[in-house]
Each structure stands twice: as structure tokens, then as C-alpha cells.
Amino acid sequence: SVSGEPFSLPAGPVSLAASIEHRTDEVDSKVDPWSAASLRTGSNYGPLSGKQCVSEIALESILPLAEKLDLSLAARATDYEYSGSVTTWKVGATYSPIDAMTLRLTRSRDIRAPNIKDLFSSPAGFGGGAVDRFQNNAPVVGGFFTVQGNPDLRPEEADTTGIGIVLQPPSLPGFGASVDYWSVNIKDAIQELQAQDVVDACYFGIDASACPRVERGADGNIAFIRSAPPNLAKYDARGVDLELTYRKSMSDVVSNWSGDFSVRSLTTFYLQSVQESPYSPRVDMAGSNVFGTSGAAVNSLPNWKLNVTAAYELDRLSFSV
């Protein structure tokens, strides 16, 4: 990597950073003989072995366009041995019309590449419940459900937008506040499929490749259901973050006291959190619970959440709650 300020604009020096990286991600894990032979009545985890080489090149820059107006640019090209090549980028700007206020805006293309487990996990057996759509929804009795990796997975892609304002009024020393609106739109998200998802994908024509993964015995009943995660899910979320901070030197309260006291609160308001895929209906989880077949909530998200942290810091010691 290399960084520096190679030249200047009228408003100030331009910062530039570049990097090149090549790495290998590798996993080699073992399991007990009973799990390897799928002999356990519950979950049977399989061994995991695989590696993937990754090459990246990145470039970042901050350009001062005017006094208190900065433009930030970043781009990264990544080549995954199995998942292909992808380019991510980010464009941002900050502007401080007055000392007490900063406006900020970001727009980016982000990715999450499939990990070694997503790609290479060997078949792991589970006792999965399902009904056979082809036989009038008869329960699958004695069938076995296995989950394994998918080496053809692609990176998930997300378009992210953030718009915010930061306030630090001089009349309130130590106090800061920020409000940010954000939106995240993910496509080609990796989705783990349950036994019923595989059966339904074949029966309803969602995915023709699912049919060979529903295997039947000589009696015509389902004997095995084999699952591998696809890139088919979508996720669309919007929300607002409100952050308040306050910091006070204890010597300002009592002259012979040491250390600093701080408090921080972060409130997130979820305006929307929609998940959908060909295997599942469109569901907005913001402010709702999504229940599974057992009646338990499998996905839930509040309308809002609040985290508050208070801390006391000395030179070499700190306490927080």
C-alpha cells in the first residue's frame, strides 16, 4: 500500500491511497465419526475443507473542492477464484456551512462474498420436517435432509445510501448530535433453504434444478432432500439513526477530580425491512414478528431500538455500562 498528497487544489492538498493485495482463505476441519456417517438423530455436521484465492486492487482519494467542502472517492476491484470478479465503489461528500454543523452524503456499491462454508461445506444431515406436495401434502416419514455448500455462488451486491447532519454547538461544549437517513438494497443474497423449500421449488416450478435434489426410494416416498444455498433472495431496508453524545472532564466539576465522563445514546428507527425470494413471500419485518411452523418467532425486528452507554475513563483504566 502507498499513500500521500501528490498535488494540491486551490482549497487544499489532495489525499491519495492505493493498495494491492493477494490472499488465500483456507479451512480444513474434521468431525466425529458418528456425524460423518449421519448417524445422529439430530444434527450431523460434515467436515469442511476448501480454499479460495483472492486478489484486490484499491484506490481512494479525498479532494477538497472548496473551503469546508470535501469529496471522497473510492473504488476496489476484487477477483475471487470461485465467485468471479466484482467492482465496488463509494462516493461521499461532507460540507460544513458553519463550524457547528456538518452535512454528509454517501452512495456506495458494496458486496459480501460467499465464505468457505457457503462454497464448500460437505453434506450435513439433519432431521428435517416436510410434506410431500406430490402426494397430497403427506408428511415425509423417514426421509433425510442434507445441506451442503454451493461452489457456484456469486457475491451478494448492495446499493447503500446515507444522508446525514452532525451538530456540535459551541454553546454546549462536549455535546454532539447526528441524524442519518440510510437505505440498503441487496440483491442476489445467499439464502439457506429448508427441506420444504426444496420440495416446493420443484413442485411449484420455482427452480427446475431442485427436482433432482428430491430423491425417492423404491416405494415412491421421499428418501433424501438435498439442499444448497442459491443467490435468489432480496433485501430492502430503510431507517433513521439518531446519535447523541456528551463528554465532560471531571476536573470541570471538581478541580481535584480526574478522568472524563461520557454518555452516548444511539436510536435506530426502522422504516422498512423487506425480505423476499422465490422461496418465500415478501415480508416487511419492521415492527413485526415472522413465525415458523413451530409457532416460535424466527425473524423479528422492532420499530425502533435504543442503546445507551455511559463511561468513566482514567489514564489507564475505564468503566462503562
matplotlib code that plots the C-alpha trace (Angstrom):
import matplotlib.pyplot as plt

x = [0.0, 1.1, -0.5, 0.3, -0.7, 0.8, -0.7, -3.0, -6.2, -6.9, -8.8, -6.0, -3.9, -5.4, -5.0, -4.5, -4.0, -3.6, -3.2, -2.7, -3.4, -3.4, -4.5, -5.6, -8.6, -8.4, -10.3, -9.7, -11.9, -12.8, -15.9, -16.6, -17.3, -20.9, -21.6, -19.6, -21.8, -25.0, -25.8, -27.0, -30.8, -30.4, -27.8, -24.9, -22.3, -19.9, -16.2, -15.3, -12.3, -11.7, -9.7, -10.1, -7.5, -8.5, -6.7, -7.7, -6.6, -8.0, -7.8, -9.0, -8.9, -10.2, -10.5, -11.0, -13.4, -13.9, -13.4, -15.1, -16.3, -14.6, -15.4, -14.2, -13.9, -13.0, -13.0, -11.9, -11.6, -11.7, -11.2, -12.4, -11.1, -14.6, -17.0, -15.8, -14.8, -16.6, -16.1, -17.2, -17.1, -18.0, -18.8, -19.2, -19.2, -19.0, -19.9, -19.7, -21.5, -20.8, -18.4, -21.3, -22.8, -21.6, -23.7, -22.7, -23.8, -22.6, -23.5, -21.8, -21.9, -20.9, -20.6, -20.5, -18.6, -19.6, -17.3, -15.6, -18.6, -21.0, -18.9, -17.5, -19.3, -19.8, -23.3, -24.5, -27.5, -30.5, -33.8, -35.9, -39.7, -41.5, -44.7, -44.8, -46.7, -46.8, -48.7, -51.4, -49.2, -48.5, -45.8, -42.3, -41.6, -38.1, -36.7, -33.4, -32.4, -28.8, -27.3, -24.1, -22.1, -22.6, -19.3, -21.3, -22.4, -21.8, -21.1, -24.1, -24.4, -25.8, -26.5, -26.3, -27.3, -26.7, -27.7, -27.0, -26.3, -23.9, -24.3, -21.7, -23.0, -20.3, -22.8, -22.9, -19.3, -18.8, -22.3, -22.8, -25.8, -26.2, -29.2, -28.7, -31.1, -30.0, -31.2, -29.7, -30.9, -29.3, -29.8, -28.5, -28.5, -27.5, -30.4, -30.3, -33.1, -35.0, -36.3, -39.8, -38.2, -36.5, -39.7, -41.8, -39.2, -39.7, -43.5, -44.3, -41.6, -39.6, -36.3, -36.0, -32.6, -34.4, -36.2, -33.1, -32.4, -35.6, -34.8, -37.3, -37.0, -38.4, -41.7, -42.0, -41.7, -39.1, -35.9, -33.5, -33.8, -30.5, -30.1, -27.5, -27.9, -28.7, -28.3, -32.0, -33.0, -33.6, -33.4, -34.6, -34.2, -34.6, -34.2, -33.0, -30.2, -30.2, -27.0, -26.4, -23.1, -21.8, -18.3, -17.2, -13.9, -14.4, -11.9, -14.5, -16.9, -14.4, -10.9, -9.1, -11.1, -9.5, -10.8, -13.6, -17.2, -19.1, -22.5, -23.7, -27.1, -27.9, -31.5, -32.4, -35.8, -36.7, -38.9, -38.8, -37.0, -38.3, -37.1, -38.3, -37.2, -38.9, -38.9, -40.7, -43.3, -42.5, -42.3, -41.7, -40.2, -40.0, -42.3, -43.4, -42.7, -42.4, -43.4, -42.2, -44.2, -43.4, -45.1, -41.9, -40.7, -38.0, -37.5, -38.4, -37.4, -38.7, -40.0, -37.1, -34.3, -32.1, -28.7, -27.2, -23.6, -22.1, -18.3, -15.8, -12.2, -8.9, -5.4, -5.1, -8.5, -12.0, -15.5, -18.6, -22.2]
y = [0.0, 3.6, 6.9, 10.6, 14.0, 14.2, 17.5, 20.3, 22.1, 25.7, 24.6, 22.3, 19.2, 16.0, 12.8, 9.6, 6.0, 2.8, -0.8, -4.2, -7.5, -11.2, -13.7, -17.2, -18.2, -21.8, -24.0, -27.7, -29.0, -32.5, -34.1, -37.1, -40.5, -40.5, -37.2, -38.1, -41.2, -39.2, -41.5, -38.8, -38.3, -34.6, -32.6, -34.2, -31.7, -32.7, -31.9, -28.7, -28.4, -25.7, -22.7, -19.7, -17.2, -13.5, -10.6, -7.0, -3.6, -0.4, 3.3, 6.1, 9.9, 12.9, 16.1, 19.5, 21.2, 24.4, 25.6, 23.1, 21.0, 17.7, 14.9, 11.4, 8.7, 5.0, 2.0, -1.6, -4.4, -7.9, -11.2, -14.4, -17.7, -19.3, -16.4, -14.3, -10.6, -7.7, -3.9, -1.9, 1.8, 4.7, 8.4, 10.7, 14.4, 16.5, 20.2, 22.4, 25.7, 26.7, 25.4, 23.8, 21.9, 19.3, 17.8, 14.4, 12.2, 8.8, 6.4, 3.1, -0.3, -3.0, -6.8, -9.8, -12.7, -16.2, -17.7, -21.1, -22.7, -21.3, -22.7, -25.9, -27.3, -31.1, -32.6, -32.4, -34.4, -33.1, -34.4, -32.0, -31.9, -31.5, -32.5, -34.1, -31.8, -34.5, -36.8, -34.6, -33.0, -36.3, -35.9, -37.1, -40.1, -41.4, -39.0, -37.4, -33.7, -32.7, -29.3, -28.6, -25.8, -24.3, -23.5, -21.6, -18.9, -15.2, -12.3, -10.5, -6.9, -4.0, -0.3, 1.8, 5.5, 7.7, 11.3, 13.0, 16.0, 16.4, 19.2, 20.3, 23.7, 25.8, 26.9, 23.2, 22.1, 18.4, 17.8, 16.3, 15.1, 13.5, 12.3, 10.0, 8.5, 5.3, 2.8, -0.6, -2.6, -6.1, -8.4, -11.9, -12.5, -16.0, -17.9, -21.1, -23.5, -25.8, -29.2, -27.8, -25.1, -27.6, -29.7, -26.5, -25.3, -28.4, -28.7, -25.1, -24.8, -22.2, -23.8, -26.8, -27.8, -28.5, -31.6, -33.9, -33.0, -34.6, -38.3, -41.1, -44.6, -47.8, -47.2, -43.8, -41.9, -39.2, -40.7, -37.7, -34.0, -32.3, -28.5, -26.0, -22.2, -20.1, -16.4, -15.6, -13.5, -9.8, -7.4, -3.8, -1.7, 1.9, 3.7, 6.7, 6.7, 9.4, 9.6, 11.9, 12.2, 14.2, 14.3, 16.1, 16.4, 15.7, 18.5, 20.9, 19.7, 19.4, 20.7, 17.8, 15.1, 13.1, 11.4, 12.0, 11.1, 10.4, 9.1, 8.0, 7.0, 5.5, 5.2, 3.4, 3.8, 1.1, 2.4, -0.7, -4.1, -6.2, -9.7, -11.7, -14.5, -17.0, -19.4, -17.1, -14.4, -10.7, -9.8, -6.4, -7.3, -3.8, -3.7, -7.3, -10.9, -13.7, -17.1, -20.5, -23.8, -24.4, -21.2, -19.5, -16.2, -16.9, -13.3, -10.1, -6.5, -3.7, -0.4, 1.2, 0.3, 2.3, 1.6, 3.9, 3.7, 5.6, 5.5, 6.9, 7.0, 7.5, 7.4, 3.6, 2.5, 2.8, 1.7, 1.5, 0.4]
z = [0.0, -0.6, 0.4, 0.3, -1.0, -4.6, -5.5, -4.4, -5.4, -4.6, -1.5, -0.2, -0.7, -2.4, -0.4, -2.3, -1.2, -3.3, -2.3, -3.9, -2.0, -2.7, -0.1, 0.3, 2.6, 3.6, 6.1, 7.0, 9.8, 11.0, 12.7, 14.8, 13.1, 14.0, 12.4, 9.4, 8.9, 9.6, 12.5, 15.0, 15.4, 15.5, 13.6, 11.8, 10.8, 8.0, 7.6, 5.9, 3.6, 0.9, -0.1, -2.3, -3.6, -3.7, -5.5, -4.9, -6.1, -4.4, -4.8, -2.5, -2.7, -0.8, -2.8, -1.2, -3.7, -1.6, 1.9, 4.2, 1.2, 0.6, -1.9, -1.2, -3.9, -3.5, -5.8, -5.4, -8.0, -6.5, -8.2, -6.4, -7.6, -7.5, -7.2, -10.1, -10.3, -8.8, -8.5, -5.5, -5.1, -2.9, -3.4, -0.5, 0.4, 3.5, 3.8, 6.9, 6.2, 9.8, 12.4, 14.4, 11.5, 9.0, 6.2, 4.8, 1.9, 0.8, -2.0, -2.5, -4.1, -1.5, -1.7, 0.6, -1.0, -0.1, 2.6, 2.6, 4.4, 1.8, -1.0, 0.2, 3.2, 2.8, 3.1, 6.7, 7.7, 9.7, 10.7, 8.7, 8.6, 5.3, 3.5, 0.0, -2.3, -4.9, -2.6, -1.2, 1.4, 3.1, 5.8, 4.9, 7.1, 7.4, 4.9, 5.5, 4.8, 4.0, 3.5, 1.6, 0.0, -3.4, -5.3, -7.9, -5.5, -6.6, -4.2, -2.8, -4.1, -2.1, -3.1, 0.0, 0.5, 3.6, 4.2, 7.5, 9.6, 12.5, 15.1, 17.7, 19.1, 20.7, 23.4, 24.6, 25.0, 24.8, 23.3, 19.8, 17.8, 14.5, 12.4, 9.4, 6.9, 5.4, 2.8, 1.8, -1.2, -1.5, -4.5, -5.1, -1.4, -0.3, 1.2, 3.1, 2.1, 4.4, 3.3, 2.5, 0.3, -1.9, -2.3, -3.1, -5.5, -7.6, -7.2, -8.0, -10.7, -8.9, -9.7, -12.0, -10.5, -7.2, -8.6, -8.8, -5.2, -4.0, -4.1, -3.8, -2.7, -4.3, -2.6, -4.2, -1.0, -0.4, 1.0, 0.7, 0.3, -0.6, -0.2, -1.4, -1.0, -4.1, -4.9, -5.1, -2.1, -1.9, 1.0, 1.1, 4.3, 5.2, 8.5, 10.6, 13.1, 15.9, 18.0, 21.0, 22.8, 25.8, 27.3, 30.4, 32.1, 35.8, 36.7, 35.3, 38.0, 40.9, 40.4, 42.1, 40.3, 37.5, 34.4, 31.9, 31.9, 28.7, 27.7, 24.3, 23.0, 19.6, 18.5, 15.2, 13.7, 11.2, 8.4, 6.3, 6.4, 3.5, 2.6, -0.3, -2.6, -5.0, -2.0, 0.4, 0.3, 0.6, 4.3, 6.0, 9.3, 10.7, 13.7, 13.3, 14.1, 11.5, 13.0, 11.9, 11.7, 15.4, 16.4, 17.6, 16.1, 13.6, 12.5, 14.3, 14.2, 16.4, 15.1, 17.0, 19.3, 21.8, 23.1, 25.9, 27.1, 30.0, 30.6, 33.1, 31.8, 33.6, 32.1, 32.3, 33.5, 32.2, 33.4, 31.2, 31.5]

ax = plt.figure().add_subplot(projection="3d")
ax.plot(x, y, z, "-o")
ax.set_aspect("equal")
plt.show()
